[in-house]
Amino acid sequence: MSAQSRREIWIAATVALVLLGVMPALNAWVPESSFFFISNFTINVWGKYLAYGILAISVDLLWGYTGLLSLGQALFFSLGGYMLGMHLMLMIGKLGQYKSDLPDFLVFLGHTYLPAFWRPFYSLTFAAVMVFLLPMTISAVFGLLAFRSRIKGVYFSILTQALTYGASLMFFRNDMLMGGNNGFTDFKFMLGSDLRSAATQRVLYIFTGIVLLGVYFGCRWLTRTKFGLVQRAIRDSETRVLFSGYSAVQYKLFVFVISAAIAAVGGALYVAQVGIINPSEMTPDKSLEAVVWVAVGGRGTLVGPIVGAVLVNALKSWATHAIPDLWLILLGSLFLVVVLFLPKGIISIPSVLLDFYKRRIKRPEPAEPTPVTTSSAL
Amino acid sequence: MRRLLVFLGFLCTVALPGLRAETPAEVVAKAVALEDKTDEQIALIKSLAPSPELLSLLTLWKEGGIFLVDLPDKSKLPVLLEEAKDADGKQAALLLQSGKPYADADGKPLRLLASDLSAAETDSELRSAMKSILDLAGLAAPDAKSRLRAIEIVGMEQDLAKLPALKERTSSELDAEVKHALLEAIALTELKSAEPETVVAACRALGELGSIRSQDALRLLTKESGPQVKAAVEALQKIERHLVNVNFWGTLFRGLSLGSVLLVAALGLAVTFGLMGVINMAHGEMIAVGAYTTYVVQCVFGPGLELSPFGLHIALPSLKATGWLYDCYFVVAIPLAFITAALAGILLERTVIRFLYRRPLESLLATWGVSLVVQQLFRLTFGANNVQVASPSWLSGNWTIHDVGIGWNRLFVIGFAAVIVVGIFQLLARTPLGLLMRAVMQNRAMAACMGVRTERVNLLTFGLGSGLAGLAGAFLSQIGNVGPSLGQSYIVDAFMTVVVGGVGSIFGTIFSALGIGMLDQTLQQVLGNPVLGKILVLAGIILFLQWRPAGLFVTRSRSLEN
């Protein structure tokens, strides 16, 4: 294990300890009046950030490591959310507005019994399986179609954008029986415990953190195997990979499906904590927003996306409150600046500065031959 | 003494008809003055022959435009008020019966306040009597459009009493469309006839006419018994066949027009994306730039415009144009929309895109950032809501040919798309600039070696593409809403159109735009559901790319990566 990777693990472990150990502890056991107390709201918001971090990793695995800019990750994210949301909707029971066993929107639409495809969702296990199964199936079918006909680069982006757009149109419809415009909200219980209570939120938060940690280490392992090598080779020159006798289709398909599953888990955790899911989460814009996180944090690394997701969303939380009119301008400009001037994102700032320092201060150094880097795209 | 005088006056007015024919105004004035005696009022207004004057008077009465002045002797004097108000809100009054100014004893014209007077009232019975007079009189209206509307209304009433009036018009009616409607109305009314033969004949006539409007009445008839049932069923079948035709041609027209809209929106993209290979997610915002330019031009021609972006205050002057001059605003807006969007595009190319020519994925992301910023700028400048762009009168009418509605604006878009396409082909094929563009797009390095200033050609090509988007915006402003997210609603479709057509082939874009437009409209017609149609089109496109991954028209190249 190299020194750098040992350092990385140390940093990850420290951050994980702070986020998963210290923060919940301060929330649970420190009195509210104390300076060190962390409010339930903060825990909830950080839970959301961590769920976004999971989504960001899924984007990065595709974009940063395989060169596939998928604008469909928001679709998989929301699908995961919808699948868990269906279970949570059923768990509301008779506590809804209409005091019916059916979810409110179904009563509102004039339904008297539960549609067949809703029924299995009474079981959390089934819902959890569907969180994985549905996005993975859709991504497998779509990916197979797209990769087989060698759709790549921007065409892949445009097609995934169309897929997401079409799906959001579908979910906006009431007769889809998935809540239409309003989606699902007003959840009450999960596994019998009250979703709005601080304790449940804390448990969900810790769980999200653990999942994020698991995803991080899983992807870290994956990208360091031989598979990861091929993956990056595809990013840098797909043609050469093909000529070397690898079937790029299978590799790309595998990564695409895995990413869909990761995004879906993030979505499910997001919905449990934020308590609402509707089709506006499914638009191509949301996918692009996740791409912004990755770009800002630093693509091609696994820490970058998480840092980006937390930073950009913290910025968003602040800006939509303090300067609501300028938030989109800020986001757009941030994106422009990062793409134009900081292609490797925020986490590359130290190394950029270090390079600068080395070149400026320690000028008399033998110029080492820079490796030929091919452009990452197309 | 005074009472006696009034009585004598009353006698005179009652006795006068014997001496000379009363004008409609006098009769109506008398009827208005009768107030609550509805029966007498109806008798009076029915005694008059329909004339334009009567119609305007009755309409005025119905809409509360006739006012009553309380005279000292408790009787009421009907007056009209002129539109112009003075500083106190008072209006000059005219006597209803003569149209002369209402003057006091000294002959000085009086000015009255509308809120002091009570409007002449009408009850429902009187109003329905008025309506039937107005409807029947409308049959003879000088303007063909209002005649048509009146005939349709009378026809739907199926009132046998109105049959003679309708039949009377058939001999004198010259306008083919109105005559068609007249025959339809007569047949429709005759369905109510007591004689089975008349009903059967009417059914047959309706079938021949392909009367869509009569379907409900005919369906009612099928529930009765007798020979008319069979006739009604046959007529319904004929109408059904006619309807299929109408739907077919209607769908064809709508598909063509939607295809043209797509084409106009996608042509700019076909230049920037297809020829240059730049993914410009801000293309939609270029469309919006064109649309907002049209809006600003319209406001300058009309009422003026005040904008307050970022606390600044910009007031644009108003030309206060009306009539044909106002209608001209669109002619001015078209080139301006092109120029503004082209300049915006050139700015974008200089500041962002030129750094990203070799990184298409990154240009996608950067331009998306630009599109967010621009959208928000629109919101801050023009407000988050849609703005109103009124079509000039020469674009807001429509023709109805055999029940197929053809809107002038849609027709115009089709024609305009054709003009732009021809223009682009001319530009690319016949001009030196076009030659340079093609050279640079085919092989940038080689063109540069030959001394082509590729930087400048890039600039101009991008400007052209953006300008075309601006033109699209000017047109979309005539068809749909203009708002900050206008561009977003077209961008996915536009990209799809270019990809399906084959990137780099303008010819392909034309085919795919028209194809997608037709498919979309056909699916909408068949499924009766626009959203589902759209979803199916998207799914269809994804499957189509399985079959032809490079689109309809493949631009061949020796490059490996393409």
Interface residues (C-beta under 8 A of the other chain):
Chain A: W63 G67 L69 F142 L145 A146 R148 S149 R150 I151 G153 V154 Y155 S157 I158 L159 Q161 A162 L163 Y165 G166 L169 M170 F172 R173 T239 P284 L288 V291 V292 A295 D325 L326 W327 L328 I329 L331 G332 S333 L334 F335 L336 V339 L340 P343 S375 S376 A377 L378
Chain B: I279 V352 F355 L356 R358 R359 P360 L361 E362 L364 L365 A366 W368 G369 V370 S371 L372 V373 Q375 Q376 L377 R379 L380 V492 F495 M496 V499 V531 L532 K534 I535 L538 A539 I541 I542 L543 L545 Q546 P549 L560 E561
